[in-house]
Every structure is written in structure tokens, then in C-alpha cells.
Amino acid sequence: MVVLTEIGLITPPIGMNVFVLKANLPQVPVGKIFKGLVPFIAVDVVRLALLVSFPAISLLLVRMMN
């Protein structure tokens, strides 16, 4: 759920983190910010696919703590 929320905060149409960045850097166009996010979105989607395919990964750290 955290991974999905993270992806939602950087992708259009919501992209709340992008608009916070835009407010801090008004000289940078929103399109350029979204273009810079493409590699991060791709990696997040791969990570999400791994977590969905192998749910035991999400519990690995919990098991290591016990």
C-alpha cells in the first residue's frame, strides 16, 4: 500500500509531490519535472511487480528481526 501511495504522489494527474516541487522551483516547467521522474516511476513499477509476484519479500525484514 505504501508503494502504491508513493507512485500516486509522483504520477499524473494527482502528482502532489510534483506540484510541491514546482512551487519551490517556479522557473522549471512541470513537463520537465515529469520527464525527470520517468526513470523513478519505471523503477517503482518494477518494484511493485516484484512485491506482487513474490509477497514474501515484504515480510523478509520482519523475519530477519525475530
HTML snippet that shows the backbone in 3Dmol.js (N, CA, C, O; Angstrom):
<script src="https://3Dmol.org/build/3Dmol-min.js"></script>
<div id="view" style="width:600px;height:400px;position:relative"></div>
<script>
const pdb = `
ATOM      1  N   MET A   1       0.821  -1.177   0.000  1.00  0.00           N
ATOM      2  CA  MET A   1       0.000   0.000   0.000  1.00  0.00           C
ATOM      3  C   MET A   1       0.882   1.265   0.000  1.00  0.00           C
ATOM      4  O   MET A   1       0.546   2.260  -0.642  1.00  0.00           O
ATOM      5  N   VAL A   2       1.978   1.214   0.706  1.00  0.00           N
ATOM      6  CA  VAL A   2       2.882   2.364   0.752  1.00  0.00           C
ATOM      7  C   VAL A   2       3.489   2.610  -0.624  1.00  0.00           C
ATOM      8  O   VAL A   2       3.626   3.758  -1.047  1.00  0.00           O
ATOM      9  N   VAL A   3       3.851   1.546  -1.319  1.00  0.00           N
ATOM     10  CA  VAL A   3       4.441   1.684  -2.659  1.00  0.00           C
ATOM     11  C   VAL A   3       3.424   2.310  -3.617  1.00  0.00           C
ATOM     12  O   VAL A   3       3.775   3.184  -4.410  1.00  0.00           O
ATOM     13  N   LEU A   4       2.187   1.872  -3.546  1.00  0.00           N
ATOM     14  CA  LEU A   4       1.156   2.441  -4.414  1.00  0.00           C
ATOM     15  C   LEU A   4       0.920   3.918  -4.110  1.00  0.00           C
ATOM     16  O   LEU A   4       0.735   4.720  -5.026  1.00  0.00           O
ATOM     17  N   THR A   5       0.926   4.276  -2.839  1.00  0.00           N
ATOM     18  CA  THR A   5       0.754   5.681  -2.463  1.00  0.00           C
ATOM     19  C   THR A   5       1.914   6.516  -2.983  1.00  0.00           C
ATOM     20  O   THR A   5       1.721   7.620  -3.493  1.00  0.00           O
ATOM     21  N   GLU A   6       3.120   5.978  -2.850  1.00  0.00           N
ATOM     22  CA  GLU A   6       4.307   6.683  -3.347  1.00  0.00           C
ATOM     23  C   GLU A   6       4.219   6.918  -4.852  1.00  0.00           C
ATOM     24  O   GLU A   6       4.508   8.015  -5.331  1.00  0.00           O
ATOM     25  N   ILE A   7       3.824   5.900  -5.588  1.00  0.00           N
ATOM     26  CA  ILE A   7       3.683   6.038  -7.044  1.00  0.00           C
ATOM     27  C   ILE A   7       2.599   7.073  -7.367  1.00  0.00           C
ATOM     28  O   ILE A   7       2.757   7.874  -8.289  1.00  0.00           O
ATOM     29  N   GLY A   8       1.514   7.053  -6.616  1.00  0.00           N
ATOM     30  CA  GLY A   8       0.428   8.004  -6.850  1.00  0.00           C
ATOM     31  C   GLY A   8       0.822   9.450  -6.592  1.00  0.00           C
ATOM     32  O   GLY A   8       0.283  10.367  -7.213  1.00  0.00           O
ATOM     33  N   LEU A   9       1.761   9.654  -5.675  1.00  0.00           N
ATOM     34  CA  LEU A   9       2.162  11.022  -5.349  1.00  0.00           C
ATOM     35  C   LEU A   9       3.122  11.627  -6.369  1.00  0.00           C
ATOM     36  O   LEU A   9       3.361  12.834  -6.346  1.00  0.00           O
ATOM     37  N   ILE A  10       3.676  10.805  -7.267  1.00  0.00           N
ATOM     38  CA  ILE A  10       4.596  11.363  -8.261  1.00  0.00           C
ATOM     39  C   ILE A  10       4.101  11.222  -9.693  1.00  0.00           C
ATOM     40  O   ILE A  10       4.763  11.686 -10.621  1.00  0.00           O
ATOM     41  N   THR A  11       2.941  10.587  -9.889  1.00  0.00           N
ATOM     42  CA  THR A  11       2.446  10.408 -11.258  1.00  0.00           C
ATOM     43  C   THR A  11       1.225  11.291 -11.513  1.00  0.00           C
ATOM     44  O   THR A  11       0.480  11.614 -10.588  1.00  0.00           O
ATOM     45  N   PRO A  12       1.028  11.679 -12.779  1.00  0.00           N
ATOM     46  CA  PRO A  12      -0.162  12.465 -13.105  1.00  0.00           C
ATOM     47  C   PRO A  12      -1.416  11.605 -12.959  1.00  0.00           C
ATOM     48  O   PRO A  12      -1.279  10.383 -13.019  1.00  0.00           O
ATOM     49  N   PRO A  13      -2.570  12.110 -12.782  1.00  0.00           N
ATOM     50  CA  PRO A  13      -2.959  13.510 -12.728  1.00  0.00           C
ATOM     51  C   PRO A  13      -2.795  14.134 -11.340  1.00  0.00           C
ATOM     52  O   PRO A  13      -2.823  15.358 -11.219  1.00  0.00           O
ATOM     53  N   ILE A  14      -2.627  13.338 -10.312  1.00  0.00           N
ATOM     54  CA  ILE A  14      -2.516  13.916  -8.966  1.00  0.00           C
ATOM     55  C   ILE A  14      -1.137  14.542  -8.799  1.00  0.00           C
ATOM     56  O   ILE A  14      -1.019  15.767  -8.768  1.00  0.00           O
ATOM     57  N   GLY A  15      -0.102  13.731  -8.691  1.00  0.00           N
ATOM     58  CA  GLY A  15       1.269  14.210  -8.655  1.00  0.00           C
ATOM     59  C   GLY A  15       1.537  15.306  -7.635  1.00  0.00           C
ATOM     60  O   GLY A  15       2.206  16.294  -7.938  1.00  0.00           O
ATOM     61  N   MET A  16       1.013  15.131  -6.426  1.00  0.00           N
ATOM     62  CA  MET A  16       1.126  16.174  -5.424  1.00  0.00           C
ATOM     63  C   MET A  16       2.576  16.572  -5.148  1.00  0.00           C
ATOM     64  O   MET A  16       2.863  17.758  -4.983  1.00  0.00           O
ATOM     65  N   ASN A  17       3.479  15.623  -5.095  1.00  0.00           N
ATOM     66  CA  ASN A  17       4.895  15.943  -4.858  1.00  0.00           C
ATOM     67  C   ASN A  17       5.473  16.786  -5.987  1.00  0.00           C
ATOM     68  O   ASN A  17       6.353  17.614  -5.750  1.00  0.00           O
ATOM     69  N   VAL A  18       4.992  16.586  -7.209  1.00  0.00           N
ATOM     70  CA  VAL A  18       5.474  17.373  -8.349  1.00  0.00           C
ATOM     71  C   VAL A  18       5.064  18.834  -8.198  1.00  0.00           C
ATOM     72  O   VAL A  18       5.840  19.738  -8.507  1.00  0.00           O
ATOM     73  N   PHE A  19       3.853  19.057  -7.725  1.00  0.00           N
ATOM     74  CA  PHE A  19       3.391  20.430  -7.576  1.00  0.00           C
ATOM     75  C   PHE A  19       4.068  21.131  -6.398  1.00  0.00           C
ATOM     76  O   PHE A  19       4.245  22.349  -6.423  1.00  0.00           O
ATOM     77  N   VAL A  20       4.445  20.378  -5.374  1.00  0.00           N
ATOM     78  CA  VAL A  20       5.235  20.957  -4.284  1.00  0.00           C
ATOM     79  C   VAL A  20       6.605  21.368  -4.822  1.00  0.00           C
ATOM     80  O   VAL A  20       7.107  22.445  -4.500  1.00  0.00           O
ATOM     81  N   LEU A  21       7.206  20.505  -5.644  1.00  0.00           N
ATOM     82  CA  LEU A  21       8.492  20.831  -6.257  1.00  0.00           C
ATOM     83  C   LEU A  21       8.362  22.040  -7.178  1.00  0.00           C
ATOM     84  O   LEU A  21       9.242  22.901  -7.205  1.00  0.00           O
ATOM     85  N   LYS A  22       7.270  22.104  -7.927  1.00  0.00           N
ATOM     86  CA  LYS A  22       7.036  23.231  -8.828  1.00  0.00           C
ATOM     87  C   LYS A  22       6.899  24.545  -8.047  1.00  0.00           C
ATOM     88  O   LYS A  22       7.358  25.591  -8.506  1.00  0.00           O
ATOM     89  N   ALA A  23       6.273  24.489  -6.882  1.00  0.00           N
ATOM     90  CA  ALA A  23       6.132  25.698  -6.064  1.00  0.00           C
ATOM     91  C   ALA A  23       7.492  26.187  -5.562  1.00  0.00           C
ATOM     92  O   ALA A  23       7.693  27.389  -5.390  1.00  0.00           O
ATOM     93  N   ASN A  24       8.412  25.271  -5.331  1.00  0.00           N
ATOM     94  CA  ASN A  24       9.741  25.647  -4.863  1.00  0.00           C
ATOM     95  C   ASN A  24      10.671  26.058  -5.998  1.00  0.00           C
ATOM     96  O   ASN A  24      11.623  26.807  -5.778  1.00  0.00           O
ATOM     97  N   LEU A  25      10.407  25.577  -7.202  1.00  0.00           N
ATOM     98  CA  LEU A  25      11.224  25.895  -8.379  1.00  0.00           C
ATOM     99  C   LEU A  25      10.324  26.414  -9.504  1.00  0.00           C
ATOM    100  O   LEU A  25      10.085  25.691 -10.470  1.00  0.00           O
ATOM    101  N   PRO A  26       9.829  27.623  -9.404  1.00  0.00           N
ATOM    102  CA  PRO A  26       8.869  28.120 -10.404  1.00  0.00           C
ATOM    103  C   PRO A  26       9.453  28.274 -11.805  1.00  0.00           C
ATOM    104  O   PRO A  26       8.697  28.308 -12.776  1.00  0.00           O
ATOM    105  N   GLN A  27      10.773  28.370 -11.938  1.00  0.00           N
ATOM    106  CA  GLN A  27      11.369  28.535 -13.260  1.00  0.00           C
ATOM    107  C   GLN A  27      11.437  27.222 -14.056  1.00  0.00           C
ATOM    108  O   GLN A  27      11.697  27.249 -15.259  1.00  0.00           O
ATOM    109  N   VAL A  28      11.211  26.093 -13.410  1.00  0.00           N
ATOM    110  CA  VAL A  28      11.270  24.794 -14.087  1.00  0.00           C
ATOM    111  C   VAL A  28       9.854  24.405 -14.521  1.00  0.00           C
ATOM    112  O   VAL A  28       8.948  24.374 -13.689  1.00  0.00           O
ATOM    113  N   PRO A  29       9.647  24.108 -15.808  1.00  0.00           N
ATOM    114  CA  PRO A  29       8.301  23.723 -16.269  1.00  0.00           C
ATOM    115  C   PRO A  29       7.879  22.362 -15.713  1.00  0.00           C
ATOM    116  O   PRO A  29       8.708  21.484 -15.476  1.00  0.00           O
ATOM    117  N   VAL A  30       6.577  22.213 -15.512  1.00  0.00           N
ATOM    118  CA  VAL A  30       6.034  20.968 -14.962  1.00  0.00           C
ATOM    119  C   VAL A  30       6.361  19.787 -15.880  1.00  0.00           C
ATOM    120  O   VAL A  30       6.658  18.697 -15.393  1.00  0.00           O
ATOM    121  N   GLY A  31       6.311  19.986 -17.173  1.00  0.00           N
ATOM    122  CA  GLY A  31       6.629  18.912 -18.123  1.00  0.00           C
ATOM    123  C   GLY A  31       8.038  18.385 -17.936  1.00  0.00           C
ATOM    124  O   GLY A  31       8.273  17.180 -18.022  1.00  0.00           O
ATOM    125  N   LYS A  32       8.964  19.274 -17.685  1.00  0.00           N
ATOM    126  CA  LYS A  32      10.358  18.863 -17.466  1.00  0.00           C
ATOM    127  C   LYS A  32      10.489  18.065 -16.166  1.00  0.00           C
ATOM    128  O   LYS A  32      11.261  17.108 -16.096  1.00  0.00           O
ATOM    129  N   ILE A  33       9.746  18.455 -15.155  1.00  0.00           N
ATOM    130  CA  ILE A  33       9.773  17.706 -13.896  1.00  0.00           C
ATOM    131  C   ILE A  33       9.241  16.296 -14.112  1.00  0.00           C
ATOM    132  O   ILE A  33       9.840  15.326 -13.647  1.00  0.00           O
ATOM    133  N   PHE A  34       8.105  16.179 -14.824  1.00  0.00           N
ATOM    134  CA  PHE A  34       7.543  14.857 -15.084  1.00  0.00           C
ATOM    135  C   PHE A  34       8.487  14.002 -15.938  1.00  0.00           C
ATOM    136  O   PHE A  34       8.592  12.796 -15.715  1.00  0.00           O
ATOM    137  N   LYS A  35       9.174  14.610 -16.912  1.00  0.00           N
ATOM    138  CA  LYS A  35      10.135  13.860 -17.730  1.00  0.00           C
ATOM    139  C   LYS A  35      11.282  13.334 -16.875  1.00  0.00           C
ATOM    140  O   LYS A  35      11.781  12.234 -17.115  1.00  0.00           O
ATOM    141  N   GLY A  36      11.698  14.106 -15.888  1.00  0.00           N
ATOM    142  CA  GLY A  36      12.761  13.663 -14.984  1.00  0.00           C
ATOM    143  C   GLY A  36      12.323  12.548 -14.055  1.00  0.00           C
ATOM    144  O   GLY A  36      13.156  11.814 -13.524  1.00  0.00           O
ATOM    145  N   LEU A  37      11.028  12.418 -13.857  1.00  0.00           N
ATOM    146  CA  LEU A  37      10.508  11.378 -12.969  1.00  0.00           C
ATOM    147  C   LEU A  37      10.323  10.029 -13.650  1.00  0.00           C
ATOM    148  O   LEU A  37      10.135   9.021 -12.971  1.00  0.00           O
ATOM    149  N   VAL A  38      10.372   9.991 -14.962  1.00  0.00           N
ATOM    150  CA  VAL A  38      10.101   8.748 -15.698  1.00  0.00           C
ATOM    151  C   VAL A  38      10.970   7.579 -15.220  1.00  0.00           C
ATOM    152  O   VAL A  38      10.420   6.498 -15.006  1.00  0.00           O
ATOM    153  N   PRO A  39      12.287   7.721 -15.038  1.00  0.00           N
ATOM    154  CA  PRO A  39      13.070   6.574 -14.554  1.00  0.00           C
ATOM    155  C   PRO A  39      12.645   6.118 -13.159  1.00  0.00           C
ATOM    156  O   PRO A  39      12.649   4.921 -12.871  1.00  0.00           O
ATOM    157  N   PHE A  40      12.282   7.053 -12.303  1.00  0.00           N
ATOM    158  CA  PHE A  40      11.860   6.696 -10.955  1.00  0.00           C
ATOM    159  C   PHE A  40      10.529   5.960 -10.966  1.00  0.00           C
ATOM    160  O   PHE A  40      10.326   5.018 -10.200  1.00  0.00           O
ATOM    161  N   ILE A  41       9.624   6.394 -11.836  1.00  0.00           N
ATOM    162  CA  ILE A  41       8.333   5.720 -11.963  1.00  0.00           C
ATOM    163  C   ILE A  41       8.535   4.310 -12.496  1.00  0.00           C
ATOM    164  O   ILE A  41       7.890   3.372 -12.028  1.00  0.00           O
ATOM    165  N   ALA A  42       9.427   4.151 -13.474  1.00  0.00           N
ATOM    166  CA  ALA A  42       9.701   2.824 -14.037  1.00  0.00           C
ATOM    167  C   ALA A  42      10.246   1.881 -12.969  1.00  0.00           C
ATOM    168  O   ALA A  42       9.819   0.729 -12.878  1.00  0.00           O
ATOM    169  N   VAL A  43      11.179   2.362 -12.169  1.00  0.00           N
ATOM    170  CA  VAL A  43      11.746   1.522 -11.108  1.00  0.00           C
ATOM    171  C   VAL A  43      10.687   1.186 -10.063  1.00  0.00           C
ATOM    172  O   VAL A  43      10.655   0.066  -9.554  1.00  0.00           O
ATOM    173  N   ASP A  44       9.821   2.146  -9.738  1.00  0.00           N
ATOM    174  CA  ASP A  44       8.750   1.883  -8.776  1.00  0.00           C
ATOM    175  C   ASP A  44       7.776   0.830  -9.291  1.00  0.00           C
ATOM    176  O   ASP A  44       7.306  -0.006  -8.519  1.00  0.00           O
ATOM    177  N   VAL A  45       7.468   0.859 -10.580  1.00  0.00           N
ATOM    178  CA  VAL A  45       6.566  -0.135 -11.153  1.00  0.00           C
ATOM    179  C   VAL A  45       7.216  -1.517 -11.127  1.00  0.00           C
ATOM    180  O   VAL A  45       6.544  -2.511 -10.851  1.00  0.00           O
ATOM    181  N   VAL A  46       8.512  -1.588 -11.410  1.00  0.00           N
ATOM    182  CA  VAL A  46       9.226  -2.879 -11.334  1.00  0.00           C
ATOM    183  C   VAL A  46       9.212  -3.388  -9.892  1.00  0.00           C
ATOM    184  O   VAL A  46       8.970  -4.570  -9.650  1.00  0.00           O
ATOM    185  N   ARG A  47       9.472  -2.492  -8.939  1.00  0.00           N
ATOM    186  CA  ARG A  47       9.450  -2.885  -7.524  1.00  0.00           C
ATOM    187  C   ARG A  47       8.068  -3.379  -7.123  1.00  0.00           C
ATOM    188  O   ARG A  47       7.949  -4.374  -6.408  1.00  0.00           O
ATOM    189  N   LEU A  48       7.025  -2.695  -7.577  1.00  0.00           N
ATOM    190  CA  LEU A  48       5.664  -3.121  -7.280  1.00  0.00           C
ATOM    191  C   LEU A  48       5.382  -4.493  -7.878  1.00  0.00           C
ATOM    192  O   LEU A  48       4.761  -5.337  -7.232  1.00  0.00           O
ATOM    193  N   ALA A  49       5.833  -4.717  -9.104  1.00  0.00           N
ATOM    194  CA  ALA A  49       5.627  -6.025  -9.743  1.00  0.00           C
ATOM    195  C   ALA A  49       6.331  -7.134  -8.960  1.00  0.00           C
ATOM    196  O   ALA A  49       5.788  -8.228  -8.805  1.00  0.00           O
ATOM    197  N   LEU A  50       7.532  -6.853  -8.470  1.00  0.00           N
ATOM    198  CA  LEU A  50       8.245  -7.850  -7.658  1.00  0.00           C
ATOM    199  C   LEU A  50       7.505  -8.139  -6.358  1.00  0.00           C
ATOM    200  O   LEU A  50       7.402  -9.295  -5.948  1.00  0.00           O
ATOM    201  N   LEU A  51       6.997  -7.112  -5.715  1.00  0.00           N
ATOM    202  CA  LEU A  51       6.272  -7.323  -4.461  1.00  0.00           C
ATOM    203  C   LEU A  51       4.967  -8.082  -4.673  1.00  0.00           C
ATOM    204  O   LEU A  51       4.567  -8.887  -3.832  1.00  0.00           O
ATOM    205  N   VAL A  52       4.306  -7.823  -5.798  1.00  0.00           N
ATOM    206  CA  VAL A  52       3.072  -8.554  -6.085  1.00  0.00           C
ATOM    207  C   VAL A  52       3.382  -9.996  -6.479  1.00  0.00           C
ATOM    208  O   VAL A  52       2.657 -10.914  -6.093  1.00  0.00           O
ATOM    209  N   SER A  53       4.448 -10.200  -7.239  1.00  0.00           N
ATOM    210  CA  SER A  53       4.814 -11.547  -7.685  1.00  0.00           C
ATOM    211  C   SER A  53       5.356 -12.408  -6.551  1.00  0.00           C
ATOM    212  O   SER A  53       5.089 -13.609  -6.490  1.00  0.00           O
ATOM    213  N   PHE A  54       6.114 -11.792  -5.661  1.00  0.00           N
ATOM    214  CA  PHE A  54       6.741 -12.516  -4.554  1.00  0.00           C
ATOM    215  C   PHE A  54       6.416 -11.800  -3.239  1.00  0.00           C
ATOM    216  O   PHE A  54       7.244 -11.039  -2.739  1.00  0.00           O
ATOM    217  N   PRO A  55       5.238 -12.026  -2.678  1.00  0.00           N
ATOM    218  CA  PRO A  55       4.842 -11.294  -1.476  1.00  0.00           C
ATOM    219  C   PRO A  55       5.733 -11.573  -0.265  1.00  0.00           C
ATOM    220  O   PRO A  55       5.744 -10.781   0.678  1.00  0.00           O
ATOM    221  N   ALA A  56       6.466 -12.661  -0.270  1.00  0.00           N
ATOM    222  CA  ALA A  56       7.341 -12.981   0.855  1.00  0.00           C
ATOM    223  C   ALA A  56       8.459 -11.950   1.014  1.00  0.00           C
ATOM    224  O   ALA A  56       9.035 -11.824   2.095  1.00  0.00           O
ATOM    225  N   ILE A  57       8.766 -11.217  -0.047  1.00  0.00           N
ATOM    226  CA  ILE A  57       9.798 -10.188   0.028  1.00  0.00           C
ATOM    227  C   ILE A  57       9.420  -9.134   1.061  1.00  0.00           C
ATOM    228  O   ILE A  57      10.278  -8.644   1.795  1.00  0.00           O
ATOM    229  N   SER A  58       8.150  -8.788   1.118  1.00  0.00           N
ATOM    230  CA  SER A  58       7.714  -7.739   2.048  1.00  0.00           C
ATOM    231  C   SER A  58       7.849  -8.172   3.503  1.00  0.00           C
ATOM    232  O   SER A  58       7.933  -7.326   4.393  1.00  0.00           O
ATOM    233  N   LEU A  59       7.870  -9.464   3.754  1.00  0.00           N
ATOM    234  CA  LEU A  59       7.995  -9.958   5.121  1.00  0.00           C
ATOM    235  C   LEU A  59       9.420 -10.360   5.478  1.00  0.00           C
ATOM    236  O   LEU A  59       9.680 -10.787   6.603  1.00  0.00           O
ATOM    237  N   LEU A  60      10.325 -10.229   4.549  1.00  0.00           N
ATOM    238  CA  LEU A  60      11.703 -10.654   4.777  1.00  0.00           C
ATOM    239  C   LEU A  60      12.346  -9.906   5.942  1.00  0.00           C
ATOM    240  O   LEU A  60      12.967 -10.530   6.803  1.00  0.00           O
ATOM    241  N   LEU A  61      12.209  -8.598   5.983  1.00  0.00           N
ATOM    242  CA  LEU A  61      12.809  -7.820   7.063  1.00  0.00           C
ATOM    243  C   LEU A  61      12.183  -8.163   8.410  1.00  0.00           C
ATOM    244  O   LEU A  61      12.872  -8.187   9.431  1.00  0.00           O
ATOM    245  N   VAL A  62      10.888  -8.425   8.414  1.00  0.00           N
ATOM    246  CA  VAL A  62      10.225  -8.799   9.661  1.00  0.00           C
ATOM    247  C   VAL A  62      10.780 -10.105  10.180  1.00  0.00           C
ATOM    248  O   VAL A  62      11.029 -10.253  11.377  1.00  0.00           O
ATOM    249  N   ARG A  63      10.971 -11.043   9.287  1.00  0.00           N
ATOM    250  CA  ARG A  63      11.551 -12.335   9.695  1.00  0.00           C
ATOM    251  C   ARG A  63      12.978 -12.191  10.186  1.00  0.00           C
ATOM    252  O   ARG A  63      13.393 -12.906  11.098  1.00  0.00           O
ATOM    253  N   MET A  64      13.735 -11.278   9.597  1.00  0.00           N
ATOM    254  CA  MET A  64      15.126 -11.096   9.997  1.00  0.00           C
ATOM    255  C   MET A  64      15.212 -10.453  11.386  1.00  0.00           C
ATOM    256  O   MET A  64      16.202 -10.654  12.088  1.00  0.00           O
ATOM    257  N   MET A  65      14.210  -9.697  11.789  1.00  0.00           N
ATOM    258  CA  MET A  65      14.212  -9.032  13.085  1.00  0.00           C
ATOM    259  C   MET A  65      13.932 -10.012  14.221  1.00  0.00           C
ATOM    260  O   MET A  65      14.388  -9.791  15.343  1.00  0.00           O
ATOM    261  N   ASN A  66      13.201 -11.077  13.959  1.00  0.00           N
ATOM    262  CA  ASN A  66      12.846 -12.058  15.021  1.00  0.00           C
ATOM    263  C   ASN A  66      13.967 -12.977  15.322  1.00  0.00           C
ATOM    264  O   ASN A  66      13.837 -13.851  16.179  1.00  0.00           O
TER     265      ASN A  66
END
`;
const viewer = $3Dmol.createViewer("view");
viewer.addModel(pdb, "pdb");
viewer.setStyle({}, {cartoon: {color: "spectrum"}});
viewer.zoomTo();
viewer.render();
</script>
